[in-house]
Amino acid sequence: MALEALRGEAIVSELASRFGVHPTMINQWKRALLDGASGVSERGSRKAPVINEDQVRDLHAKIGELAVANYFFERKLKPWGGM
């Protein structure tokens, strides 16, 4: 939709009604596309993602908690024919 809005083949209100979205969303996507397009031609300038080790540790702990809870509830549902 953002590309079509940039091309000017249809006005934003026509695109919004055709795809069932609000015109403001199309304008935001169009703006994001224009902002991001400038970095496409820049070679080798990608920044390496910053990895927050504390956040990774916390997320792994949360995954473990959820896995244990899932296993617990799965075992509790078996007598009633669940899972």
Secondary structure, 3 states (H helix, E strand, C coil): CHHHHHHCCCCHHHHHHHHCCCHHHHHHHHHHHHHHHCCCCCCCCCCCCCCCHHHHHHHHHHHHHHHHHHHHHHHHHHHHCCC
